[in-house]
């Protein structure tokens, strides 16, 4: 069977309509991951009792679990708990009536939080300890040190890694189709099931992911260059 370019283009058109869904899942997960990942990294940086060891165990346990298992486990647990509650409360609505995109975002957010915390931890460790001592000698509080010393240096260093994380989340979002979320991958797969031209559909999906990845990388490079210019001007 020869490769059919017209089928691939048709799959490309169909799948492209769901780029927004894919970007929404990945973007939301990245924002959640950066927020909670920063809190975890700060807790570990300042060695906050009880909290820091808890986060260490949390990251260690979840780091080795495949994202597909997190998605399926989240779906099964949430479905069981909600349906039991709905039955007890005599609600007519069931878990399957909701949009499963939030399950996918929850699972992707766990992946994002784990990676974001490690990114921030690496960025924090690159800052010389003498700067913390200098901030302390100037009478800065911990919050002022974080705002004026830690974050201004950590974010520019982290930009390339966060762009890579966003690309990872976009590719991982394809697994959301396992819980009935229609994204770029799912749309192309559904289209291919009508004519059994799966190769053309998957090539179309690969092209979409590749183009998105290139755009993200270029935007990250421009953003990083702009931040570095601002930092150089500020240091003059």
Protein Blocks (a to p, Z undefined) as FASTA:
>chain_A
ZZdfklmmmmmmmmmmmmmmmmmmmmmmmmmmmmmmmmmmmmmmnopghklmmmmmmmmm
mmmpcfklmmmmmmmmmmmmmmmmmmmnopabdfklpcfklmmmmmmmmmmmmmmmmmmm
mmmmmpcfklmmmmmmnopafklmmmmmmmmmmmmmmmmmmmmmmmmmmmmmmmmmmnop
acfklmmmmmmmmnopaklmmmmmmmmmmmmmmmmmmmmmmmmmmmmmmmmmmmZZ
